[in-house]
Amino acid sequence: MSRYITIRPSVSHEDDGFEYIVDFGAAWDKRDPDPQKDYGVHGVELKMVLKGPRGAVQFLLYTSWMLDMLVDGTSTHVVPNPTMAPMPADLGYHSPKPMYDGQEPMQGDCAYLGGVPCYYDGSGLNATRIWNALLMRGSDGVWAELRDYYEETFNDNEDDDT
């Protein structure tokens, strides 16, 4: 399980009741000659989560920072993959209740909702919205867009008792 830290954005916020979380997932190399055990390689992930009283929303970015592996399989350091650019991978939500009919909870407890099961949904295509905010306005732009997404996601369902 990743450890995460709470970070306040540089823009001024009164005590707004939100938690700003940045979580980096480590790169890994799980290649194996046995196809049943070969999980490939994956770079460092950056996840920014805005947690509020009704749930949490997240932006996930694949950085393309991969482990530089030697012939003997030992890792020396992390390097950018020159054939891949960073990729906006997900814009999604974690909700303590279903957000649509038939939505099933995720397996396990949700780290972003205090260890209770959560209902999750997200989209890689919609993540471009946050990626553009990151490129144009930095982390403050990401937090502003995540706040808008939080309001769109959870305010529309405030009165829903599902």
MOVENPE-V470101 format. One line per field, one symbol per residue. ss: DSSP state (~ for helix, > for strand, _ for the rest). psi: psi as a letter, one per 40 degrees, with the letter a starting at -180 (. if undefined). burial: I if it has 9 or more other C-alpha atoms within 8 Angstrom, else O. A space follows every 50 residues. Layout:
# MOVENPE-V470101
ss->???
psi->???
burial->???
This chain:
# MOVENPE-V470101
ss->____>>____________>>>>>>>__>>>_________>>>__>>>>>> >>__>>>>>>>>__>>>>>_____>>>>>>______>>>>>>>>>_____ _________>~~~__>__>>>>>___~~~~~~~~~~~~~~~~~~~~~~~~ ~~~~~_______
psi->hiiiihhhieihhigeeihhhhhhhiiihfiidhdeeheaiiihihhhhh hadeaiiihhhhdehihhhideeihdihiiheehiihhdhhiihieiiei hehiiiiiihdeffeiiihiiihddeddddddddddeadddddddddddd ddddddedehe.
burial->OOOOOOOOIOOOOOOOOIIIIIIIIOIIIOIIOOOOOIOOIIIIIIIIII IIOOIIIIIIIIIIIIIIIOOOOOOOOIOOIOOOOOOIIIIIIIIIOIIO OOOOIIOOIIOOIOOIIIIIOOIIOIIIOIIOIIOOIIOIIIIOIIIOII IOIIOOOOOOOO
